């Protein structure tokens, strides 16, 4: 029996502590510093109050509407996206990015001051006053007024909590700011010499059938593997990396529909989705036929081990056993079959006469 290895205790990090999220927060701070640098050049009187570092803006200004109103104008009209070298490009932020940075800097200030313990920035919550005056609550109104005079409703806690309260002054202010940022961003995009819709082109069943037909003509084990990955993604109707975590252990026979169901773990929301495999209308839209081609042409690639998970498509896994990068592998297989650049793919394109030119 091997010796017992004692590992040191590790603290679990909560949600929102990933490296990508930390990078996003750091980018928000960087843009906040650029905003303050811009203010210092054109409005020195405001710069004298706000400073040059977003993380050092005093509480009386960092927890108010004025600085965020100026920030919204800067994000919509002035800021240009920078490249890796830090040089501005000719592209400006989309509405989603503008709202994300705006909300991110609000949350950064909220976190900064609600956790402050210094006497200069410590904020106390004012006691809520009754909404209506009745005979029963009039007697207790005077102590509340005295308490609120000692602890006025003008601090960070009141400002940030008001943003979450429906129909409050702060909530309506932010709602109006988001609507105006959306309008300005939309009007700005009207005059740009490019398409406003930056979403990718849709991939429908006819495209999937053409891709599978092209891979089927190749007749190699690699083509069968890629064909099964694309068809599995199609029946799962989810994220591009979902076929990575499907396994043979997760397959079951459904006696009601007389077909196979496959477990599709959702890593981000930490939920399990069941995928029902239905029969295709023809040769290139049927998952079972693609699965059979994969088992025949790539015989021996899948080895069962009772102590380990037997993945349906092990080639999507990294060497360290993680599923990161699987979506890139599948999308690369699809992009390699584009009609605009047919020669970059080693597989026959079904839109061209066979044999492949």
C-alpha positions in Angstrom: 0.0 0.0 0.0 1.5 3.4 -1.0 2.3 5.8 1.8 -0.4 8.3 2.7 0.3 11.8 1.3 -1.0 14.6 3.4 -1.8 17.7 1.3 -1.9 21.2 2.9 -5.3 22.8 3.4 -6.5 25.1 0.7 -9.0 27.9 1.0 -11.8 27.7 -1.6 -12.3 30.9 -3.7 -15.8 32.0 -4.3 -17.5 32.6 -7.6 -16.1 35.5 -9.5 -12.5 34.9 -8.6 -11.3 33.4 -11.9 -8.3 34.8 -13.8 -10.5 36.1 -16.6 -12.8 38.0 -14.2 -9.8 39.4 -12.4 -8.5 40.6 -15.7 -11.8 42.3 -16.5 -11.8 44.1 -13.2 -8.2 45.3 -13.8 -9.3 46.6 -17.2 -12.1 48.5 -15.6 -9.6 50.2 -13.3 -7.3 51.0 -16.2 -10.2 52.7 -18.1 -11.1 54.6 -15.0 -7.6 55.9 -14.7 -7.7 56.9 -18.4 -10.9 58.8 -17.7 -9.4 60.7 -14.9 -6.4 61.6 -17.0 -8.7 62.9 -19.7 -10.5 65.0 -17.1 -7.3 66.5 -15.8 -6.5 67.9 -19.2 -9.8 69.5 -20.0 -11.3 70.2 -16.6 -8.7 70.9 -13.9 -11.3 72.0 -11.4 -12.9 68.5 -11.5 -9.5 66.8 -11.5 -8.6 68.7 -8.3 -11.6 67.0 -6.6 -11.4 63.5 -8.2 -7.6 62.9 -8.5 -5.8 60.8 -11.1 -6.4 57.3 -9.8 -9.8 55.7 -9.8 -9.0 53.7 -6.7 -8.1 56.9 -4.8 -11.2 59.1 -5.6 -12.6 60.5 -2.3 -15.8 59.0 -0.9 -17.9 62.2 -1.3 -17.2 62.1 -5.1 -16.8 58.3 -5.7 -20.2 57.7 -4.2 -22.2 60.3 -6.1 -23.8 60.8 -9.5 -21.6 63.5 -10.9 -18.5 61.5 -11.6 -20.4 58.6 -13.1 -22.3 61.0 -15.4 -19.0 62.3 -16.7 -17.7 58.7 -17.0 -20.8 57.7 -19.1 -20.1 60.6 -21.6 -16.4 59.6 -21.8 -17.2 55.9 -22.5 -19.7 56.8 -25.2 -18.0 59.6 -27.0 -14.3 59.8 -26.1 -12.8 56.5 -25.3 -11.2 54.3 -28.1 -10.3 50.7 -27.6 -6.5 50.2 -27.2 -4.4 47.4 -28.6 -1.9 45.2 -26.7 0.7 47.9 -26.8 -1.7 50.4 -25.2 -2.2 52.5 -28.4 -5.7 53.7 -29.2 -7.3 52.1 -32.3 -10.1 53.4 -34.5 -12.8 51.3 -32.7 -15.1 52.4 -29.9 -17.0 50.4 -27.3 -20.2 48.7 -28.0 -23.2 49.2 -25.8 -22.7 46.0 -23.9 -19.1 47.0 -23.2 -20.1 50.5 -22.2 -22.7 49.2 -19.7 -20.3 46.5 -18.4 -17.5 49.0 -17.6 -20.0 51.5 -16.1 -21.5 48.9 -13.8 -18.1 47.4 -13.0 -16.7 50.7 -11.8 -19.9 51.3 -9.7 -19.4 47.9 -8.1 -15.7 48.6 -7.5 -16.5 51.8 -5.5 -19.3 50.0 -3.6 -16.9 47.3 -2.6 -14.2 49.8 -1.6 -16.3 51.9 0.7 -18.6 49.4 2.3 -15.5 47.5 3.5 -13.7 50.6 4.7 -13.0 50.7 8.5 -11.3 54.2 8.7 -13.2 56.9 10.5 -13.0 59.2 7.5 -14.8 56.8 5.1 -16.9 54.6 7.4 -20.6 54.8 6.4 -23.5 54.2 8.7 -27.0 53.3 7.5 -29.8 55.7 8.3 -32.8 54.2 10.0 -35.8 54.1 7.5 -38.7 56.4 8.2 -42.2 55.1 8.0 -43.9 55.6 4.6 -47.2 56.8 6.1 -47.9 58.6 9.4 -50.6 57.0 11.6 -51.6 57.5 15.2 -49.6 54.4 16.1 -46.3 55.4 14.6 -46.4 59.2 15.2 -45.1 58.7 18.8 -41.9 57.0 17.5 -41.2 59.4 14.7 -39.3 61.9 16.8 -36.5 59.5 17.9 -36.1 58.4 14.3 -35.7 62.0 13.2 -33.1 62.6 15.9 -31.2 59.5 14.9 -31.2 60.5 11.2 -29.8 63.9 12.1 -26.9 62.2 13.8 -26.6 59.8 10.9 -27.7 61.6 7.7 -28.7 59.7 4.6 -25.9 60.9 2.4 -23.2 58.2 2.4 -22.0 55.4 0.2 -24.4 52.9 1.6 -27.4 55.1 0.8 -26.2 55.7 -2.8 -25.4 52.1 -3.7 -28.4 50.6 -1.9 -30.6 53.1 -3.7 -29.4 51.8 -7.0 -31.0 48.4 -6.1 -34.3 49.8 -4.9 -37.0 50.0 -7.5 -38.4 53.5 -8.1 -35.8 55.2 -5.8 -34.1 58.4 -6.9 -30.8 56.5 -7.6 -32.5 53.7 -9.4 -34.3 56.0 -11.8 -31.1 58.0 -12.3 -29.2 54.9 -13.4 -32.0 53.7 -15.6 -32.0 57.0 -17.4 -28.2 56.9 -17.7 -28.2 53.4 -19.3 -31.0 54.4 -21.7 -29.0 57.5 -22.8 -25.8 55.6 -23.2 -27.7 53.1 -25.4 -29.0 55.9 -27.5 -25.7 57.6 -28.0 -23.9 54.4 -28.8 -26.5 53.5 -31.3 -26.4 56.9 -33.0 -22.6 56.8 -33.1 -22.7 53.4 -34.9 -25.0 54.7 -37.6 -22.2 56.8 -39.1 -19.5 54.1 -39.0 -18.6 52.5 -42.3 -19.3 49.0 -41.2 -22.2 46.6 -40.4 -23.9 47.3 -37.0 -24.7 43.6 -36.5 -21.4 41.9 -35.5 -22.9 38.5 -34.7 -21.6 35.5 -36.6 -23.6 33.9 -39.4 -26.0 31.2 -38.3 -25.2 27.5 -38.9 -28.4 25.6 -39.7 -29.1 22.0 -40.5 -28.3 22.3 -44.3 -24.8 23.6 -43.3 -24.3 20.7 -40.9 -25.4 18.2 -43.5 -22.9 19.7 -46.0 -20.1 19.5 -43.5 -20.9 15.9 -42.6 -21.1 15.0 -46.3 -17.6 16.5 -46.9 -16.1 14.6 -43.9 -17.8 11.4 -45.1 -16.2 11.6 -48.5 -12.8 11.8 -46.9 -13.3 8.4 -45.3 -10.6 8.9 -42.6 -10.8 8.3 -38.8 -10.0 12.0 -38.2 -12.8 13.0 -40.5 -15.2 10.6 -38.7 -14.2 12.1 -35.4 -14.8 15.7 -36.5 -18.1 14.7 -38.1 -19.3 13.2 -34.9 -18.2 16.2 -32.9 -20.1 18.6 -35.1 -23.2 16.4 -35.2 -23.1 16.0 -31.4 -22.9 19.7 -30.9 -25.9 20.1 -33.3 -28.2 17.7 -31.3 -27.0 19.2 -28.0 -28.1 22.7 -29.1 -25.7 24.3 -26.6 -22.3 25.8 -26.2 -19.5 24.7 -28.5 -17.6 22.9 -25.8 -20.5 20.7 -24.6 -19.6 17.5 -26.6 -16.3 17.4 -24.6 -17.9 16.3 -21.4 -20.2 13.7 -22.9 -19.2 10.1 -21.9 -20.2 6.5 -22.5 -21.2 6.3 -18.8 -23.7 9.1 -19.4 -25.5 7.2 -22.2 -28.8 5.5 -21.4 -31.6 3.8 -23.4 -34.9 5.6 -23.2 -37.6 3.0 -23.3 -40.4 5.6 -23.9 -38.9 7.2 -27.0 -36.8 4.1 -27.9 -33.6 6.0 -28.4 -30.4 7.0 -26.6 -30.1 9.9 -24.1 -26.8 11.4 -23.3 -25.8 13.4 -20.2 -24.5 16.8 -21.1 -22.9 18.5 -18.1 -23.0 22.3 -18.1 -19.8 23.4 -16.5 -20.6 27.1 -16.1 -24.0 26.9 -14.4 -23.1 23.6 -12.8 -26.2 21.8 -14.1 -26.9 18.6 -16.0 -28.8 18.6 -19.3 -30.2 15.4 -21.0 -29.8 15.2 -24.8 -32.2 13.1 -26.7 -30.8 11.5 -29.8 -33.6 11.4 -32.5 -33.4 9.8 -35.9 -32.3 11.9 -38.8 -34.3 12.4 -41.9 -31.4 11.3 -44.2 -27.9 9.9 -44.1 -26.1 13.1 -43.2 -28.4 14.3 -40.5 -28.5 11.1 -38.4 -26.3 11.0 -35.3 -26.3 7.2 -34.9 -24.8 6.7 -38.4 -22.0 9.2 -37.6 -21.5 7.4 -34.3 -21.2 4.1 -36.1 -18.7 5.6 -38.6 -16.6 6.8 -35.7 -16.5 3.4 -34.0 -15.5 1.6 -37.3 -13.0 4.0 -38.7 -11.4 5.0 -35.4 -11.4 1.5 -33.9 -9.3 1.3 -30.7 -9.2 5.0 -29.9 -11.6 4.6 -27.0 -10.3 2.4 -24.1 -12.7 1.5 -21.3 -11.4 1.9 -17.7 -13.6 1.2 -14.8 -11.7 3.8 -12.7 -11.8 6.6 -15.2 -14.4 8.4 -17.3 -14.7 7.1 -20.9 -15.2 10.2 -23.0 -17.2 10.1 -26.2 -14.7 12.4 -28.0 -11.4 12.2 -26.1 -9.5 14.2 -28.7 -11.3 17.3 -27.5 -9.7 16.9 -24.0 -6.4 18.6 -23.3 -3.3 16.7 -22.1 -4.0 17.8 -18.5 -7.5 16.4 -18.7 -9.4 19.7 -18.9 -12.0 20.7 -21.4 -10.6 24.2 -22.1 -10.0 24.9 -25.7 -12.5 22.3 -26.9 -14.8 24.9 -28.4 -11.8 26.3 -30.4 -11.1 22.8 -31.9 -14.7 22.4 -33.1 -15.0 25.8 -34.5 -11.7 25.4 -36.3 -13.0 22.3 -37.9 -16.0 24.2 -39.2 -14.0 27.3 -40.3 -11.6 25.1 -42.2 -14.5 24.1 -44.5 -15.4 27.6 -45.6 -16.3 28.0 -49.2 -14.4 31.3 -49.4 -11.1 29.5 -48.7 -11.6 25.9 -49.9 -7.9 25.1 -50.3 -7.1 25.5 -46.6 -9.1 22.3 -45.8 -7.8 18.8 -46.6 -11.3 17.5 -46.9 -13.5 17.6 -50.1 -15.9 20.4 -50.2 -19.4 19.2 -51.1 -20.2 22.5 -52.9 -17.5 21.7 -55.5 -17.5 18.7 -57.9 -15.8 15.6 -56.6 -12.9 14.9 -56.7 -11.8 17.9 -54.7 -10.1 20.5 -57.0 
